[in-house]
Amino acid sequence: MSTADAIAIIDYGAGNLRSVVHAVVHAGLNAIVTDDASVIRRAPGVILPGVGAAADTMENLVSRNLTGVIGEVISAGKPFLGVCMGMQALFTVSEEGGSHACLDILGGTVRRFAPGLSIPHMGWNQVRQVRSHPIFDGIADGTHFYFVHSFHVDATDPKIVIGDTTYGPTFPSVIASGSLVATQFHPEKSATGGLRLYANFGRIVRGELGHGTVRQADTVGVA
Amino acid sequence: MMLTKRVIPCLDVAAGRVVRGVKFSADKDAGDPIELARRYNTEGADELVFYDITASHEGRGLFMGLLEDCARELFIPLCVGGGLATVDDLYGVLRAGADKTSINSAAVRTPDLIDQGARRFGSQCIVLSIDAKKTVEDDGRNWWQVYVNGGRKATGIDAVAWAREGVDRGAGELVLNSIDADGTREGYDLDLLSTVTGLVEVPVVASGGAGTLDHFTDAFSIGHAHAVLAASVFHYGVFSVPEVKRHLATHGLPVRL
């Protein structure tokens, strides 16, 4: 494998980068950690990881000039996977720590869980697959994934929700729109189910699974 | 669909080996950390805790190497503690592959470490670990006192109040270690657990004292813990992680099997 077929993992200072890299590599993919927009543009697929607070995430994405390229590769139809904060950041606005404008690639608000629940929602919970999607290939409906978050997405368009999870209310835990997929849980910490999800993303990138991905012949490598 | 109750093996690591503690003194070798970590990962542990109980510089280097090796092949959450005293220490173990950091004595000495850590890495990364010992006053009043330095030094601080303060400062999870129960296998301190779980909204992990399968059930049903942590009963094969989970399941508790 060469770096030409490496999936770009966007580095904006998020703490769990290495976990994502380990899982992606373990799932048999080639990855490059980068904050270079030109590398992201050339990669056949992109992962936006994340833990921490919405405001910091947005600040870091802005200060590293990454907001434009994220929007660009998603509208170009490049396979894109957002994880946890990397999912929330795609929406219009987050109510975490006040009100922070996010990337607004997907319509919706990121809200705090209602009082009365233990917060953060921390641990293993089930994902109900409400729509079929290649990202779920080989993953049983109701599989447990590892969650750590205090805020959840409230999507304007319910059709983008392909997986949901119940903690108090039911909230979107996997969303998909075009070539974009995002998970509220951490696949890199979700044992075999999570590794399978990354492997599926790799297969989507290589054009081996499903649709909704626009292949760019000059950048897609064969692993 | 429900959030499951977590079962967490804890590896106390000294000089590159897992050791067993009884009332906070390391006394017995319990195996190779990587071998044990792999076993727990395969068995379906929900999370692992690595606790560095060596103070020496060499021990520290060995521990960090170990952490990196484990992080490379374990795809469940790793919480790391032991001697973390500054935000840079927290950053160091997070970069080495930890998902959460467990802070204890340093937070008692410098409570602002909790605020700083939570601000920089998010509350979900900051686990406040509290070593508590029941203290009986001359007038018969009972309270739980915070101990530091591996349970050796009394602080005069009320553990329940400290738990509350820790959460207010930004801790995203609490671990309650009962010094009285640690290593005795006589059960978790359920009074301490239910007192704290009734007071804070963050997840609370029961630690110290598991000896029978019912002790785990009690920590959830009576103590209202969100997770149970145990060391020696797992390392020595008294129970396996799946055995504990199956037992919880038969008592109607949601688990990931």
Interface residues (C-beta under 8 A of the other chain):
Chain A: G15 N16 R18 S19 H22 A23 H26 V51 G52 A53 P115 L117 S118 I119 P120 H121 M122 G123 W124 N125 Q126 R128 G142 H144 Y146 F147 V148 H149 S150 T165 T166 Y167 H186 E188 K189 S190 A191 T192 G194 L195
Chain B: M1 M2 L3 T4 K5 R6 N41 G44 D46 A71 R72 E73 F75 I76 P77 L94 R95 A96 G97 D99 F121 G122 S123 Q124 C125 G172 E173 E201 V202 P203 H226 A227 R256
